[in-house]
Amino acid sequence: MRYPVIIALSLTITTIVAHAAQWQLVWSDEFDYTGLPDSTKWDYEEGFVRNNEMQYYTRARKQNARVENGVLVIEGRKEQIANPKYKPGTDSWIQKREYGQYTSASLITFNKASWTFGRIEVRARLPQGKGTWPAIWTLGANISKVRWPKCGEIDIMEHVGKDPNWICGTANYDLNGKRQYDQGKIQTETPYADFHIFAIEWFDDRIDFFFDDTKYFTFPVDKAGQGEDNPFRKPQYLLINLGLGGSWGGEIDDSMLPQKYLIDYVRVYRSKTD
């Protein structure tokens, strides 16, 4: 059985009607199956990836990413795993770790699906505890050519366990060769206690960020440039991951592990007016 939808916390009837009039579904995963995530829709990041985070991202490992009871489960665990990229004597934080002490998963749609404009909506229940860092975000599909931050990054949702009552939405981009970011925050009590909807509505001129029915931040797209190089007028792919520790996650409370990040569905819409 699926976890129940709580209308009072997600979509009112008025919102549902307005939503249906404006948006058309173009891609989704409802997680109405069992086992590994659908390989036609999802790929994985693997290894130590970014932000000096402590988790080793595994590939197609049910202990870290699986579908059961109508939800995707991304699980962060305290366990040792060998790092195949280990290189003694290196200064690289990715290669100098012989073993990872934590595991987790990062699911991506890179080379499988990407979108320009529309509504991206994820219903999820967050993990909790110091050191947890779940996220829902996008990166420019041209990242291998132009690299980050020129590819652009839209953080639909970030939550860090050391600041448990805040949800953040951010746009990261390059301006004149320097990384820039604009961020909005919304405060809410125990956001990890139930399922919530995290979404963006992405247009040619702006990106609106939502927590359930509340729009809490708007990013003007032209802030990233008015020319054709603006990354927020180009395709972006989706990532959903659970980080542990790192530059923002901070110290990990091992007593809280394992932690489960539950995703009820992922839906991508295009505007019916486009």
Secondary structure, 3 states (H helix, E strand, C coil): CCCCCCHHHCCCHHHHHHHHHHEEEEEEECCCCCECCCCCCCEECCECCCCCCCEEECCCCCCCEEEECCEEEEEEEEEEEECCCCCCCCCCCCCCCCEEEEEECEEECCCCCCECCEEEEEEEECCCCCCEEEEEEEEECCHHHHCCCCCCEEEEEECCCCCCCEEEEEEEEEECCEEEEEEEEEECCCCCCCCEEEEEEECCCEEEEEECCEEEEEEEHHHHCCCCCCHHHCCEEEEEEEEECHHHHCCCCHHHCCEEEEEEEEEEEEECCC
